[in-house]
């Protein structure tokens, strides 16, 4: 753990942090609000005491209550990676500034988070679906996303047909170890 990094981060960003800075092994985690993303990421990227020039990953998260965007950045000034969590994006309209002005490769990562979670990255010049068809209206990695047969998962609705025990087709009665029960 780079304790000097933690002190530098605390000193520089104490006014925008939404929680304590945490450290574990080779990772330092800080939480900020979505409105502070551009300012914080620019400082981490440009200021000489940080120089976090490498964006390893950017992803969306659905906590069930709010949405988050998580950034993992690396620097030659510290052995620690920084995980920056933009926390508290509303589920009904999750928006955060794009970081493509710092890392051009973020464009694809932001598109993936948009496609899977519906997070809007304001300033991304090409925010469109990357996996799902263009006319698809849902976001598959959200916690409220239901597959067509998920209605049967509600209490007392029985077992989904794919999960029912059944004997293999064309099996002789002696080959079957356990008999299927009808529901």
Buried (B, 14 or more C-beta within 10 A) or exposed (E): EBEEBBEBBEEBBEEBBEEEBEBEEEBBBBBBBBEBBBEBBBBBBEEEBBBBBBBBEBBBBBEEEBBBBBBBBBBEBBEBBBBBBBBBBEBEEBEBBBBBBBBEEBBBBBBBBBBBBBBBBEBBEEBEBBEEEEEEEEBEBBEEBEEEEEEEEEEEEEEEEEEEEEBEEEEEEEEEEEEEEEE
